[in-house]
């Protein structure tokens, strides 16, 4: 069949809307009619070249839709099911899957990052040549074929725009709080970066019962959004950031500090923002080839802990339905994350708006 998709042919070039060929699902695969796909910075890293990837590629890794067809052997979902897409599929039987770390699955990591499905091939093509699928998904398309492990069925009462955000920003941010750091009630939290993931961290910290939630960003507009989402304080990023955080936390620093940007210099700042015995959680992914200077003497003498959080340390089979349920109970206000919706043909405008820093999350709708 044919499908329209946003295609990236080279770094630093705009997305092109093209008609691609889409092969039917093979064994263990599902075809999804995409309803919504989030405008996430991780896809923009393909454009800037910060993330290297096989090209041409259909980006889009934060999506949701309706199952349109299933391949041989697929039994746990059916045509018509509403699904949120998971960009870190898990095999269920490797070392990490068996030790409750399916987000680190070693079986599916390589093909996922290569832009193919599990057999090393793609389902998108044009004129017989492969078009790669970012994160084994490629949901900036009207339809995509994905491994069944990438699909988590959610109630049809959950809007698919919200389900799309559960697929990445919400799970990455809320999961970093609840799963990775396991923030304790009454504790102090500092969040560097108030984009879609940072705002999700703030929602998670509020849900966990944090006593003080300090948002840090270089945009006053994002600071206002952070306060609206539940932050108790906003600190403008700059030369006085650390002293301001210490001033708000009894001179000690925050119990938990989350970095949701992926900039090495900011990661180093986060260590200074944490109190002795505090925890720094690195959520944003840095550009490939960059390094962070985290001085061992400070880590040792002040017993600070630095943790990575990949996809919110999530078990998506458990966490996607949990976050959907919390949303339906009114405990996770995810509707306000959606700043604006765009048709596929306006994807370049959607990313331009993201780069202004004035949007929480744009969503492509089909």
C-alpha positions in Angstrom: 0.0 0.0 0.0 0.9 3.7 -0.2 1.3 6.1 2.7 2.2 9.7 3.1 5.2 10.3 5.4 7.6 13.0 6.5 11.1 12.0 5.3 14.5 13.3 6.2 17.1 12.9 3.5 20.1 14.7 5.0 21.0 16.6 8.1 20.2 20.3 8.2 17.4 19.8 5.6 13.7 20.2 6.1 11.3 17.3 6.3 9.8 16.3 2.9 6.3 15.0 2.7 6.4 12.1 0.3 4.3 9.1 -0.7 6.1 5.8 0.2 5.4 2.2 -0.3 4.5 0.3 2.8 5.0 -3.5 2.9 2.4 -5.6 4.8 3.3 -6.8 8.3 5.4 -9.9 8.6 5.2 -12.5 11.4 5.1 -10.7 14.8 4.3 -7.3 13.3 1.4 -4.9 13.3 0.3 -2.2 10.9 -0.9 0.9 12.8 -3.0 3.8 11.4 -1.3 6.7 13.1 -3.7 9.2 14.8 -1.2 11.4 16.6 2.6 11.8 16.9 4.4 14.1 19.3 6.9 16.8 18.1 9.9 15.7 20.2 13.4 17.1 20.3 14.9 13.6 19.9 13.7 13.6 16.3 15.2 17.0 15.8 18.6 15.6 16.7 18.4 13.7 13.4 18.0 17.0 11.6 20.9 18.7 13.4 23.1 15.6 13.0 23.6 15.3 16.8 22.2 11.8 16.3 23.7 9.9 13.4 21.3 7.6 11.6 20.9 5.7 8.3 19.1 7.9 5.7 16.6 8.5 4.3 14.5 8.0 7.4 10.9 8.6 8.6 11.3 10.1 12.1 8.6 10.0 14.7 8.9 7.9 17.9 6.2 9.3 20.1 3.0 8.0 18.6 -0.4 6.4 19.0 -3.0 5.0 16.6 -5.4 2.2 15.8 -4.3 -1.3 14.8 -5.1 -1.7 11.1 -3.7 -5.1 10.3 -1.8 -7.9 12.1 0.9 -10.3 10.8 1.0 -14.1 11.4 1.4 -15.1 15.0 0.1 -12.0 16.5 -2.5 -12.9 19.2 -2.3 -10.4 22.1 -4.0 -7.6 20.2 -6.4 -7.2 17.3 -7.6 -5.0 14.5 -9.3 -1.9 16.0 -7.3 -1.8 19.2 -6.0 1.6 20.3 -2.3 1.5 21.0 0.5 3.7 22.3 3.8 3.0 20.5 6.8 2.1 22.5 10.2 3.0 21.0 12.2 0.5 23.2 10.7 -2.9 22.5 11.6 -5.8 24.7 12.1 -9.4 23.8 11.1 -10.7 27.3 13.8 -13.3 27.6 17.3 -11.6 27.6 19.2 -10.9 30.8 17.7 -7.4 31.2 14.2 -8.3 30.5 14.4 -11.1 33.1 15.8 -8.7 35.6 12.9 -6.1 35.3 14.9 -3.8 33.0 13.1 -4.3 29.7 14.0 -0.7 28.7 17.6 -2.0 28.4 16.7 -5.1 26.3 19.8 -6.3 24.6 18.1 -8.2 21.8 16.2 -5.3 20.2 18.6 -2.4 20.9 20.8 -2.8 17.8 18.1 -3.1 15.1 16.1 -0.4 16.7 18.9 2.1 16.6 19.8 1.0 13.0 16.3 2.1 11.9 15.1 -1.3 10.9 12.7 -3.9 12.2 13.9 -7.0 13.9 14.8 -8.8 10.7 17.2 -6.0 9.7 14.9 -4.7 7.0 12.4 -1.8 6.7 8.7 -1.8 5.7 8.9 1.7 4.2 10.5 2.0 0.7 10.5 4.3 -2.3 11.3 3.1 -5.9 12.5 -0.2 -4.3 15.1 1.5 -2.0 14.6 1.2 1.8 13.5 4.2 3.8 14.5 3.7 7.5 12.2 3.8 10.5 13.5 5.8 13.5 13.3 3.7 16.6 11.7 0.9 14.7 8.6 3.1 14.4 8.6 6.0 12.0 5.3 7.4 13.1 5.5 10.7 11.2 3.4 8.7 8.6 -0.2 8.0 8.0 0.6 4.2 8.5 3.6 2.3 9.8 4.4 -1.3 10.4 6.0 -2.1 13.7 7.0 -5.1 15.9 4.0 -6.1 18.1 6.3 -5.5 21.1 6.1 -1.8 20.2 2.4 -1.7 20.8 0.7 -1.3 24.2 -3.1 -1.4 24.2 -4.8 1.4 26.0 -8.5 2.1 26.8 -10.4 3.7 23.9 -11.5 6.4 26.3 -8.0 7.8 26.4 -7.5 10.4 23.6 -5.0 9.2 21.1 -3.2 12.6 21.4 -2.6 11.9 25.1 -1.7 8.3 24.3 1.0 9.5 22.0 2.6 11.5 24.7 2.5 8.6 27.1 4.6 6.9 24.5 7.6 9.1 25.2 7.6 12.4 27.1 5.3 11.3 29.9 7.0 7.9 30.5 10.4 9.4 30.2 9.7 12.2 32.7 7.2 10.7 35.1 9.1 7.4 35.0 12.4 9.1 35.9 10.7 10.4 39.1 8.8 7.3 40.1 11.0 4.5 38.8 14.5 5.7 38.5 14.9 8.2 41.4 11.9 7.0 43.5 11.4 10.5 44.8 10.2 10.5 48.4 7.2 12.6 49.7 8.3 16.0 51.1 11.6 16.0 49.4 13.1 18.9 47.3 13.4 18.5 43.5 15.1 20.7 40.9 14.4 20.2 37.2 16.7 21.7 34.6 14.8 22.1 31.4 11.1 22.8 31.1 10.3 21.3 27.8 7.9 18.3 27.3 10.1 15.9 29.3 10.9 18.5 32.0 7.3 19.4 32.5 6.5 15.6 32.7 9.2 15.4 35.4 7.4 18.2 37.3 4.1 16.3 37.0 5.8 13.2 38.3 7.4 15.1 41.2 4.0 16.6 42.1 2.4 13.1 41.9 5.2 11.7 44.2 4.4 14.4 46.8 7.6 16.4 46.6 7.6 19.4 49.0 9.5 21.8 46.8 9.8 21.6 43.0 12.2 24.1 41.4 12.2 24.5 37.7 15.2 25.9 35.8 15.1 27.2 32.3 16.4 30.1 30.2 12.9 31.0 29.0 10.4 33.0 31.1 7.6 31.5 29.1 8.6 28.0 30.0 9.1 29.1 33.6 5.4 30.3 33.6 4.4 26.9 32.2 6.4 25.1 34.8 4.7 27.0 37.6 1.4 26.2 36.0 2.3 22.5 35.9 3.1 22.3 39.6 6.6 23.8 40.2 6.7 25.8 43.4 9.6 28.0 42.2 11.2 29.1 38.9 14.9 30.0 38.6 16.2 31.6 35.4 19.1 29.8 34.0 22.3 31.8 34.4 25.2 32.6 36.6 23.1 32.7 39.8 21.3 29.4 39.2 23.1 27.3 41.8 23.0 29.9 44.5 19.3 30.4 43.9 18.6 26.7 44.3 20.7 26.5 47.5 18.8 29.5 48.8 15.5 27.7 48.3 16.8 24.5 50.0 18.2 25.7 53.3 21.6 26.3 51.8 22.2 22.6 51.1 21.0 21.9 47.6 18.1 19.8 46.3 17.5 16.2 47.3 16.9 15.2 43.7 18.1 17.1 40.6 16.9 16.1 37.1 18.6 17.2 33.9 16.2 17.1 31.0 18.2 18.8 28.3 21.2 16.7 27.4 23.9 19.4 27.6 27.1 18.4 29.3 27.7 21.8 30.9 24.2 21.7 32.4 24.8 18.1 33.6 27.8 19.4 35.5 25.8 22.2 37.0 23.3 19.7 38.3 25.9 18.1 40.5 26.5 21.5 42.2 22.7 21.9 42.6 22.4 18.6 44.5 22.9 18.5 48.3 25.5 16.2 49.8 23.9 12.7 49.7 21.6 13.9 47.0 20.8 12.3 43.6 21.4 13.6 40.1 19.3 12.0 37.4 20.4 12.5 33.8 17.4 12.2 31.6 18.3 14.2 28.5 20.5 12.5 25.9 23.7 14.3 25.1 24.9 14.6 21.5 26.9 11.6 20.4 30.6 11.9 21.1 30.3 14.5 23.9 31.5 13.9 27.5 30.6 15.2 30.9 33.1 16.1 33.6 31.8 14.8 36.9 34.6 15.2 39.5 35.1 12.0 41.4 36.3 13.7 44.6 33.0 15.5 45.0 31.1 12.3 44.3 33.1 10.5 47.0 33.4 13.2 49.7 29.8 14.3 49.4 28.3 10.9 48.6 26.4 12.3 45.7 24.8 9.8 43.3 24.6 10.2 39.6 22.0 8.0 37.7 21.1 7.7 34.1 17.4 7.3 33.3 16.6 5.7 29.9 12.9 5.9 29.0 12.0 6.5 32.6 13.4 3.0 33.6 10.0 1.9 32.4 8.3 -1.4 32.0 5.9 -0.2 29.4 3.4 -3.1 29.7 3.0 -1.9 33.3 3.6 1.8 33.1 1.7 2.9 29.9 -1.6 1.6 31.4 -0.7 3.1 34.8 -0.2 6.5 33.4 -3.3 6.3 31.3 -5.3 5.3 34.5 -3.7 8.2 36.5 -4.7 10.5 33.6 -8.3 9.3 33.7 -8.4 9.7 37.5 -7.3 13.3 37.1 -4.0 12.7 38.9 -1.9 13.4 35.7 -3.0 16.4 33.8 -1.7 15.5 30.4 -4.1 17.5 28.3 -2.3 20.7 29.1 1.0 19.2 27.7 -0.5 19.6 24.2 0.2 23.2 23.2 -1.0 22.9 19.6 -1.8 20.3 16.9 -0.6 20.4 13.3 -1.4 18.4 10.2 1.5 16.3 8.7 2.0 18.9 6.0 3.0 21.5 8.7 5.6 19.4 10.4 8.4 21.9 9.6 6.3 24.7 11.2 5.7 22.5 14.2 9.4 22.1 14.8 10.0 25.8 14.2 7.5 26.4 17.0 9.2 23.9 19.2 12.5 25.7 18.8 11.1 29.0 20.0 10.7 27.4 23.4 7.2 28.7 23.9 5.4 25.3 23.4 5.0 22.5 25.9 4.4 19.8 23.2 3.2 20.1 19.6 1.4 17.1 18.2 1.0 16.0 14.6 -2.5 14.7 14.0 -3.8 12.6 11.1 
